[in-house]
Amino acid sequence: MRVIASSLRKGNILDLDGQLYVVLNAESFHPGKGTPTTQVDMRRISDGVKTQQRYKTTEQVERATVEEREYQFLYQDGDGFHFMNMENYEQVTMQSDVIGDQAAYLHPEMKVMLSMHEGTPISIVLPQKVVLEVTDQKISDEIKPVMPRVMDAFQTFLREMRPSDLEGSAGLYRLRDELTRRVNLAVAPNKINAVLFKEIIVQ
């Protein structure tokens, strides 16, 4: 899938000349004069080599499609961070530079989403906790079967956000309103009153 460079986020997977790279950091620069650019720090998945590339913000790059699976965090040692697939008990290991600052929030038995490519974990998404406010128990019971659709709406939107989008109370209000709108689209014809944040980790 072709996307513009300024839309890249940490954890995205790029296909460059037949090689897959995981984005470690992406930052856009808008100088007073000159062309706006996006600087992307990446790690080549095949051998772990880090590289840096600068693009025009509107330049298109190829973002690879990967498979997402739920894993449980087990422990960390000198080899990296170890996770287990709770369906088949398969264990995988992720390197520290891929986990990044998110390592501070990991704790044993936490369930996370890992992006996988040919059996290799290449990025991680930590859980977010919210409460959906409804008017009565009947609506709650009707919403439960479509919760996978609700979670997909959450994850799709949150992955596209930057930490700066959540600065201040206004940022969280905008986030709450947008998530409420997306949830109501997912659960229609039912309707929730609001999305209440119980725990949110800004990565």
Kinemage of the C-alpha trace (Angstrom):
@kinemage 1
@onewidth
@group {chain A} dominant
@subgroup {mainchain}
@vectorlist {calphas} color= white
{ca met a 1} P 0.000 0.000 0.000
{ca arg a 2} L 1.381 3.391 -1.020
{ca val a 3} L 1.297 6.114 1.674
{ca ile a 4} L 2.853 9.565 1.988
{ca ala a 5} L 5.964 9.843 4.129
{ca ser a 6} L 4.413 12.293 6.619
{ca ser a 7} L 1.809 9.657 7.607
{ca leu a 8} L 4.416 7.138 8.805
{ca arg a 9} L 4.348 6.132 12.481
{ca lys a 10} L 6.553 4.083 14.779
{ca gly a 11} L 5.934 0.378 14.166
{ca asn a 12} L 4.896 0.750 10.520
{ca ile a 13} L 6.555 -1.724 8.151
{ca leu a 14} L 8.039 -0.457 4.883
{ca asp a 15} L 8.950 -2.425 1.774
{ca leu a 16} L 11.980 -0.723 0.215
{ca asp a 17} L 13.579 -2.386 -2.799
{ca gly a 18} L 12.293 -5.783 -1.688
{ca gln a 19} L 13.594 -5.420 1.897
{ca leu a 20} L 11.323 -4.958 4.931
{ca tyr a 21} L 12.080 -2.218 7.463
{ca val a 22} L 10.343 -1.409 10.750
{ca val a 23} L 9.972 2.302 11.519
{ca leu a 24} L 11.651 3.198 14.813
{ca asn a 25} L 10.900 6.919 14.618
{ca ala a 26} L 9.407 9.338 12.092
{ca glu a 27} L 9.592 13.106 12.409
{ca ser a 28} L 8.485 15.796 9.979
{ca phe a 29} L 10.292 19.122 9.559
{ca his a 30} L 8.683 22.259 8.149
{ca pro a 31} L 11.386 24.900 7.608
{ca gly a 32} L 10.441 28.500 7.000
{ca lys a 33} L 12.030 28.224 3.595
{ca gly a 34} L 12.596 25.104 1.577
{ca thr a 35} L 10.760 21.814 1.172
{ca pro a 36} L 9.074 20.106 4.188
{ca thr a 37} L 10.661 16.731 4.845
{ca thr a 38} L 10.105 13.630 6.962
{ca gln a 39} L 13.074 11.887 8.557
{ca val a 40} L 12.546 8.163 9.148
{ca asp a 41} L 14.737 5.997 11.398
{ca met a 42} L 14.357 2.335 10.457
{ca arg a 43} L 15.706 -1.128 11.232
{ca arg a 44} L 16.065 -3.698 8.449
{ca ile a 45} L 14.227 -6.796 9.612
{ca ser a 46} L 16.476 -9.317 7.842
{ca asp a 47} L 19.688 -8.420 9.681
{ca gly a 48} L 18.839 -5.714 12.234
{ca val a 49} L 20.889 -3.003 10.517
{ca lys a 50} L 19.628 0.514 11.324
{ca thr a 51} L 19.340 3.184 8.665
{ca gln a 52} L 17.955 6.677 8.272
{ca gln a 53} L 16.125 8.090 5.277
{ca arg a 54} L 14.779 11.561 4.539
{ca tyr a 55} L 11.758 12.017 2.255
{ca lys a 56} L 9.676 14.922 1.058
{ca thr a 57} L 6.560 14.909 3.264
{ca thr a 58} L 4.319 14.186 0.252
{ca glu a 59} L 6.616 11.553 -1.250
{ca gln a 60} L 5.018 8.116 -1.445
{ca val a 61} L 6.545 4.987 0.082
{ca glu a 62} L 5.395 1.359 0.154
{ca arg a 63} L 3.952 0.219 3.496
{ca ala a 64} L 3.904 -3.566 3.850
{ca thr a 65} L 0.892 -5.543 5.056
{ca val a 66} L 1.589 -7.798 8.038
{ca glu a 67} L -0.401 -10.193 10.221
{ca glu a 68} L -1.409 -9.142 13.735
{ca arg a 69} L -1.712 -11.684 16.560
{ca glu a 70} L -2.360 -11.486 20.294
{ca tyr a 71} L 0.522 -12.564 22.556
{ca gln a 72} L 1.187 -12.551 26.279
{ca phe a 73} L 4.353 -10.953 27.622
{ca leu a 74} L 6.433 -13.419 29.661
{ca tyr a 75} L 9.773 -11.914 30.690
{ca gln a 76} L 12.864 -10.002 29.597
{ca asp a 77} L 16.436 -11.280 29.575
{ca gly a 78} L 19.677 -10.652 27.709
{ca asp a 79} L 18.195 -12.016 24.481
{ca gly a 80} L 15.264 -9.588 24.484
{ca phe a 81} L 11.561 -9.588 25.389
{ca his a 82} L 9.759 -12.929 25.296
{ca phe a 83} L 6.081 -13.391 24.362
{ca met a 84} L 3.793 -16.422 24.057
{ca asn a 85} L 0.882 -17.124 21.723
{ca met a 86} L -1.882 -18.293 24.094
{ca glu a 87} L -3.532 -20.446 21.407
{ca asn a 88} L -0.584 -22.666 20.484
{ca tyr a 89} L 1.962 -21.688 23.217
{ca glu a 90} L 4.530 -20.705 20.596
{ca gln a 91} L 7.106 -18.258 21.983
{ca val a 92} L 8.782 -15.397 20.126
{ca thr a 93} L 11.423 -12.843 21.087
{ca met a 94} L 11.579 -9.128 20.253
{ca gln a 95} L 14.704 -6.976 20.442
{ca ser a 96} L 14.907 -3.968 22.760
{ca asp a 97} L 15.210 -1.396 19.969
{ca val a 98} L 11.897 -2.575 18.487
{ca ile a 99} L 10.116 -2.359 21.868
{ca gly a 100} L 11.644 1.070 22.562
{ca asp a 101} L 10.072 3.235 25.280
{ca gln a 102} L 7.113 0.864 25.519
{ca ala a 103} L 9.297 -1.502 27.584
{ca ala a 104} L 8.572 0.617 30.673
{ca tyr a 105} L 4.872 -0.323 30.469
{ca leu a 106} L 5.251 -4.067 29.935
{ca his a 107} L 4.547 -6.383 32.837
{ca pro a 108} L 4.280 -10.199 33.032
{ca glu a 109} L 1.040 -11.677 31.631
{ca met a 110} L 0.099 -8.434 29.800
{ca lys a 111} L -1.630 -9.178 26.507
{ca val a 112} L -0.360 -7.225 23.509
{ca met a 113} L -0.749 -7.253 19.736
{ca leu a 114} L 2.357 -8.208 17.753
{ca ser a 115} L 2.740 -7.531 14.043
{ca met a 116} L 4.225 -10.645 12.454
{ca his a 117} L 5.988 -11.206 9.137
{ca glu a 118} L 6.872 -14.788 8.213
{ca gly a 119} L 6.827 -15.764 11.885
{ca thr a 120} L 9.030 -12.870 13.038
{ca pro a 121} L 7.618 -10.188 15.400
{ca ile a 122} L 8.400 -6.761 14.011
{ca ser a 123} L 6.254 -4.309 16.008
{ca ile a 124} L 4.084 -4.166 19.132
{ca val a 125} L 0.888 -2.391 20.204
{ca leu a 126} L 0.137 -2.085 23.926
{ca pro a 127} L -3.426 -2.398 25.267
{ca gln a 128} L -5.592 0.630 25.959
{ca lys a 129} L -8.393 0.468 28.562
{ca val a 130} L -11.649 2.381 28.198
{ca val a 131} L -15.212 2.072 29.490
{ca leu a 132} L -18.203 2.391 27.155
{ca glu a 133} L -21.090 4.248 28.847
{ca val a 134} L -24.583 2.978 27.910
{ca thr a 135} L -28.085 3.688 29.184
{ca asp a 136} L -29.145 0.155 30.151
{ca gln a 137} L -28.042 -3.469 30.390
{ca lys a 138} L -29.942 -4.489 27.245
{ca ile a 139} L -27.738 -2.267 25.075
{ca ser a 140} L -24.646 -3.628 26.817
{ca asp a 141} L -25.678 -7.201 25.989
{ca glu a 142} L -26.315 -6.296 22.347
{ca ile a 143} L -22.929 -4.568 22.002
{ca lys a 144} L -20.854 -7.472 23.346
{ca pro a 145} L -21.055 -9.595 20.141
{ca val a 146} L -19.647 -6.726 18.043
{ca met a 147} L -16.772 -5.837 20.377
{ca pro a 148} L -14.146 -7.146 17.867
{ca arg a 149} L -15.484 -4.547 15.432
{ca val a 150} L -15.212 -1.876 18.159
{ca met a 151} L -11.611 -2.849 18.976
{ca asp a 152} L -10.693 -2.706 15.300
{ca ala a 153} L -12.129 0.825 15.107
{ca phe a 154} L -10.034 1.812 18.146
{ca gln a 155} L -6.761 0.320 16.944
{ca thr a 156} L -7.045 1.637 13.395
{ca phe a 157} L -7.519 5.196 14.662
{ca leu a 158} L -5.010 5.138 17.554
{ca arg a 159} L -2.160 3.820 15.413
{ca glu a 160} L -2.392 6.914 13.219
{ca met a 161} L -2.017 9.346 16.134
{ca arg a 162} L 1.111 11.076 17.369
{ca pro a 163} L 1.801 11.895 21.056
{ca ser a 164} L 1.468 15.601 20.180
{ca asp a 165} L -2.165 14.965 19.143
{ca leu a 166} L -2.970 14.215 22.809
{ca glu a 167} L -1.308 17.221 24.403
{ca gly a 168} L -3.445 18.965 27.016
{ca ser a 169} L -7.053 18.339 28.018
{ca ala a 170} L -8.275 19.507 24.600
{ca gly a 171} L -6.385 16.659 22.930
{ca leu a 172} L -8.032 14.032 25.142
{ca tyr a 173} L -11.475 15.581 24.595
{ca arg a 174} L -10.967 15.380 20.824
{ca leu a 175} L -9.822 11.771 21.177
{ca arg a 176} L -12.847 10.865 23.291
{ca asp a 177} L -15.286 12.482 20.861
{ca glu a 178} L -13.715 10.767 17.844
{ca leu a 179} L -13.677 7.345 19.538
{ca thr a 180} L -17.314 7.801 20.628
{ca arg a 181} L -18.251 8.582 17.018
{ca arg a 182} L -16.379 5.536 15.706
{ca val a 183} L -17.853 3.213 18.329
{ca asn a 184} L -21.387 4.340 17.500
{ca leu a 185} L -20.733 3.591 13.834
{ca ala a 186} L -19.516 0.116 14.804
{ca val a 187} L -22.426 -0.741 17.137
{ca ala a 188} L -25.277 0.848 15.141
{ca pro a 189} L -28.239 0.784 15.503
{ca asn a 190} L -27.301 0.718 19.202
{ca lys a 191} L -25.658 3.774 20.708
{ca ile a 192} L -23.267 4.546 23.547
{ca asn a 193} L -23.249 7.830 25.464
{ca ala a 194} L -19.490 8.242 25.823
{ca val a 195} L -16.062 6.606 25.874
{ca leu a 196} L -14.479 6.992 29.323
{ca phe a 197} L -10.714 6.566 29.645
{ca lys a 198} L -9.666 4.093 32.312
{ca glu a 199} L -6.016 3.778 31.221
{ca ile a 200} L -4.229 5.164 28.193
{ca ile a 201} L -0.534 4.812 27.404
{ca val a 202} L 0.923 7.459 25.113
{ca gln a 203} L 3.679 5.725 23.169
